[in-house]
Amino acid sequence: MKNLKDFIKKYDVIFILLIFLILTKFTCLIKLITGFPCPACGITRAYWSLLHFRFIDAWNYNPLFWFIPPVVLFIIVGKKPLFNNHKKENLFLIFVFLIIFSVYLYRMVTLFPNIPPMDYNKNSLLYTIFSKIYSSINLK
């Protein structure tokens, strides 16, 4: 029982976020605030499709669904040197970032703003604020 309490204390922010996500059915903080999709948009739907053996749907939702488990494993094992060389680890992380950024950029160019999950959220906080400002300027 003590180990479970220590684990929860160590990862309490993650547990709070997970509970928040489950209770509110909220999916993406970035999309909620800015309206723009983040690089991970569609990843949950991709895994859901994968669980139902819909591999093409999984790929279409987020082609990096296969890439997440090794990266998460790298982060979990991150306290131990993966390559026994910090320079190689840094190069690996740069490589991961470049792959994620490249796929995100490609998806933004080809899918944004109308094709889910790369669609624009007009209920976002920024869109609401700018809409109110713009409408108040036009009324004068």
N, C-alpha and C positions, 0 to 999 in steps of 0.2 A: 504494500500500500504506500509506503514511503517513497518508493521509486516512482510510482504514478504521480504522487504530489510533486516531486521534484521535476518530473517531466512536464507537468502542467505549468509549474512556475517558470520553467525555462522557456516554454513556448506559449505563454499566456496571451500574447498579442495575436498570435496565429489562431488560437482557439476563439478569442473574442471576434476576430474577423470572420471566421468560419460560421460562428453562431449568427452573426449579423447577416451574412450572405444567405444562410438557410432561412432565417426568419423573414427577411425582406425580399427574397427572390431577386436581389440586386446582383448584377453581373459584373460591371466594370466601372470602377471609380473614375477612371480617366474619361470614359465615354459619358458618364453622368455629368461630370463637370464641364468638359470641353465640347462634347458632342462628337469628337473625332475618335475613331477606333484606335485601340492600342495594338502593338505587335502580337499580343496574345489573344486578341479577339477571335472567337470561334473555336478556341481550344477545347472548351467543355463540350460543345456540340460535336467536335471531331472525335473526342474519346467516346461520347455516347454512341455515335455512329459506328465506331470501331467495335464497341461491345455488341452491336447488332450486326456485325459483319458487313457493314456498308462501307467498304474501304474507299470507294470513289467519293462518297459524301464526306468521309473523314478528311480526305485529301483536299476537297474543295472548301471545307470549313476553315482549315488551317493546315497547310502542307508541312508544318513543323511539328505536328503531333508526335511523330516518331523521335524527334530530337530532344524532347523534354526529359524523358527518363534518364538518359545518360548525363544531362546537365545537372539534374537534381541529384543524381548519385555523386557527381563531382563535388557539388556543394556540401552534401552530407559528409563525404569522406574528406572534405577540404582541409581538415585539420592535419591530415597526414599528407605529405607531399605525393602528388599523383605521379609526377615524372622524376622525382628526386632532384628537381632543378626548378627554382622559382622563375627563371627566365622562360623555360619551356611552358610552365603553367600560365604565365602571363601571355605568352603567344597563343596558347590554347584559348584563353578567355577572349583575347582580341579576335581570334578566328570565330568563336561562337557569336560574339557581338556582330561581326561583319555578316555572318550568315543570317542572323535574325533581322538585322537592319536591311539587308538586300531583299529578303523575302517581303518584309513589310513595305518597302518602297515599291516593289513590283506590284503588290496587292493594292496599294494606294493608287497607283497609276492606272491599273487595269480594272479595278472593281469599285473604287470610291467615286461618288457618294451614294450610289443607288443599290448596290448588290450586297445583301447581308452575307456575312457579318461585318462587312466593311462599309456599312451605310452610315449616314450622318444622323445623329440623335437630335431632333429639333426640340426635344423636351429638356435639353441640357441646361445647366445653370448659366453658362455664358451666353447661349442663344437667347434665353429668356431675358437676361439683363440687357443685352444689346438690342433686342427687339423693343423693349420698353423705352430705352434711351432713344432709339431711332424714331419710334412712334411719337414720343413727346417732342422731339425736334421738328418733325413734320407737321404737328398740330399747330405750331406757333406761326 
